[in-house]
């Protein structure tokens, strides 16, 4: 199942997509099943029941709507740095025994086809195509062999990074959280449609049609399951939390000459079986 959150003529809704067709319900409809985050949190067959309601809704024109980040004001957004060996090498990091993690916040994100804004204070606005694992079941001290039972689905992320601000301090938080610099979507694709742990999927990022990143999720140093096992030693993961699994090699800061996003650019992140996340770039006013 492929769920999407959208806005059309000021009305917010939830839809179920099947190829280029979609049907959904608006939040002001009595049949509306609730937000995707709430549906996931309900557990059991709540997603299946919601899908049944959405299939009985009205047709949604995917070319006319505004896509919103699927989970809305989600809970934790935990990102991995240096999770592909060749990316570690290209930016001069070290391979760590445990995942390197940092946080992003919902205020930094736009949806599919939304505009990413190059901040007025920087010209070093970089792309990073990434897989997202969406937590569907609450848990702490989750073992690796049970970890994928806690994943409800997957999505796509562009971890737009303001590089000079990212490296200005030992912590990356500021450079990763400028308003409207990252993107999430277009869909939440349920885990049953994807290989276990989303392993072996081809990930490609294109900037203005040029392929700038091309790798497979099986190249990740820390898998989705290993990441969950590590994180839940420290914290409880809740339904709707997002794990952003790191970017492969090819980022703009590592290129000669450097390749940063600028106004007018089109950046697309495609993950096999999950979809294409597409965003244009504009300058912050």
ABEGO torsion letter per residue (X at the ends): XBBBBBBBGGBBBBBBBBEABBBBBBAABAABAEBAAAAAAAEEAAAAAAAAAAAABBBBBAAABBBBBAAEBBBBBBBBBGABAAAAAAAGBBBBABBBBBBBBAAABBBBGBBBBBBAABABBBBBBBBBBBBABBBBGBBAAAAAAABAEBBBBBBBBBAAAAAABABAAAAAABBGABBBOABBBBAAABBBGGBGBBBBBBBGGBBABBBBAAABABBAAAAAAAAAAABBBBBGBBBBAEBBBGBAAABOBBBBBBBGBBBBBBBBGAEBBBBBBBBBX
